[in-house]
């Protein structure tokens, strides 16, 4: 009984080691490395998008709390911009 237990344990360990070695060998091929780099790029883009969404959400929250105009609406205009929108440029 003990011999069969050790045989099964050894066979299971052998199968596990062979599958891990095959995965490691596949990850070091050109296709495997390309897949890892592409996966890293996707992860970076997802992280960047999450940070941008969080930043925009927090900015909107802060603007509402401070009573500022919504994001995307200009808060201040210069004199020259105001004159141009009125149709006069200050020269006659």
Secondary structure, DSSP 8 states (H G I E B T S, - for coil): -HHHHHHHHHHHHHHHHHHHHHHHHHHTSHHHHHHHHHHHHHHHHHHHHHHHHHHHHHHHHHHHHHT---TTS-----HHHHHHHHT--S--
